[in-house]
Amino acid sequence: MNTQPKKKLLDQVRDLIRSKQYSVQTEEAYVSWIRKYILFHNKTHPLEMGKPEIDAFLSHLTDDLNAAPGTRKQAFVSLPAVV
């Protein structure tokens, strides 16, 4: 019987990123974008969200925060690590 508690979502993401041998900087960036995505959607778990929520988050970056295209792309590529 496994008595260890299940890891939190962002810890699971970190483990996945490390298993792919990404750099520490990439790990930090991905985790940061995922955290912002979750908070933007009022702490909804990413498994409960899909393409409309990703589109809304990316639109928010562009429309409300005037994010550069590179910033938006970085956010976009980080989200599949969690959805």
N, C-alpha and C positions, 0 to 999 in steps of 0.2 A: 504494500500500500504506500503510495506516494504522499508524504505529509507536507511537502513543500508547497507553499502558496503559489498560485499562478502568477507569473510575472506581469507587471503592468505593461500596457500597450507600447509605450515609448521605449521601455527596456527590451521588449520583443523586437521592435524596429531596430534598435541598436545592435542586437544580436544578429539579425538578418544582414544588416549592412556590413558588420564585421566579418560574417561568414563569406561575404563576397569580396573581402579584402579591399574595401574602399578606404580612402584616406580619412584621417581624423577630421579634417576640415569638411569633407563631404558629409560625414556622419553628423557633424554639428549642424550643418546647413539643412540637411534633410529633416532632422529632428525638430529644428526650429520652425521650418515651414509646416510640418505636420501639426505641431503645437498651435501655430497661428490658425491653421485650417479648422482644427477642432474648436478653438475658442471663438472663431468667427461664426461657427454654427452652434453656439451656445452649449458647448461641451457634448455634442452628439457624437456617439461612437462612429468612427469611419465606416464600419461594416453596415451601419444603418443608412449610409448615404451612398450616392452614386454620381453619375455624370452631371445632373442638374446642380448639385451642390458644388462640384468642382468648378463648373462654369460660373456659378455665382461668385465663388471665391476669387477666381481669376479676373472676373469683371470688376470686382471690388478693388483688386490691386491696380487695375488699369484706370478705371473711372474715378474712384474715390481717392486713391493714393498716388496717382500719376506715376506708377511704377514703369520703369524702362522695360522694353521688350525682353532683355536678358534676365531681368529680375523675375518677370512673369514666367519665362521658360524654366528658370531654376525651380520655381515653386511647382510648376506643372510636372517636371520630371521627378520631383520628390514624392508626390502624392501616391503613385502606384506602389510605393513601399508599404503603404498602409491600407489602401482600398482594394 
